[in-house]
Amino acid sequence: MAHADPHEIDMLHRALVGKYDGTLSSQDIGEAIDRARGELEREARIDEFLTVFVQRRAEELLAERARERGIDLAHVTQVLFVDDANTGRSHVAAVIANGRGEGLIRARSGGVVPGEQIRPEIQDLLRDQGFDPDEFTVTPMTGKLVLTSDLVVTMGLSEEEKVQMPTHGLHQVDWDDLTSLEGRSDLDVAFEEIEARVSELVDALLEKDLAEREADPEVEEELRRVIGELHDPERG
């Protein structure tokens, strides 16, 4: 009998709460994870990849619960915007995508090497655009955050920072020409530039369903390794 790592399960719970925010409750998610663990731990002989399988089974259970409530999760596309520090442009992109997505796009953001807080000028920009910056927090990019996304958009990352993700089963877009907002005095113009880019992406996503995809376990393991090296360059 194998046992899932408690820390990984806690990370999974937090990731799924973020993924299904506004659709399913934290209690729903906790119950689905507990049931999935109970089913799989009794049958598993090794711990490796057990959390991944718990995630898949829990999401099956959550989809069943959503259908019982008349909610079709298959048509909600999860988008993750990733930049260097998650203190500016990735938050701006996520709020634009959520606002334009007609409830069919769920956008989140993360940073490769996250800063301490959203920069004050970005908070002012979001406030001027009608958003409450207190609702947003700096979030590190993790394997779970990526694996619970259907599309990952990297924003102006350097080659050292860029997430070199395996492409099999995962969708990724690189916006290499999107420069940092730090130090710019024309933030309203910058907002419009990001808005145009994100709006084009969202319109394309609403025409094409990316939600149904399965990632190969070997791909997931490679992703874990890459993210580990990004956060700890001395590894490997």
JOCOR-V145541 format. One record per run of one state. SS is the DSSP state (H for helix, E for strand, - for the rest). FROM is the first residue (numbers start at 1). TO is the last residue. Records with the same first field share a line. If there is no record, write none. Layout:
# JOCOR-V145541
SS = FROM-TO  FROM-TO
This chain:
# JOCOR-V145541
- = 1-5  20-25  44-49  69-72  76-76  84-88  101-104  112-119  129-132  136-139  141-142  148-150  156-170  176-186  208-216  232-236
H = 6-19  26-43  50-68  73-75  89-100  120-128  133-135  143-147  187-207  217-231
E = 77-83  105-111  140-140  151-155  171-175
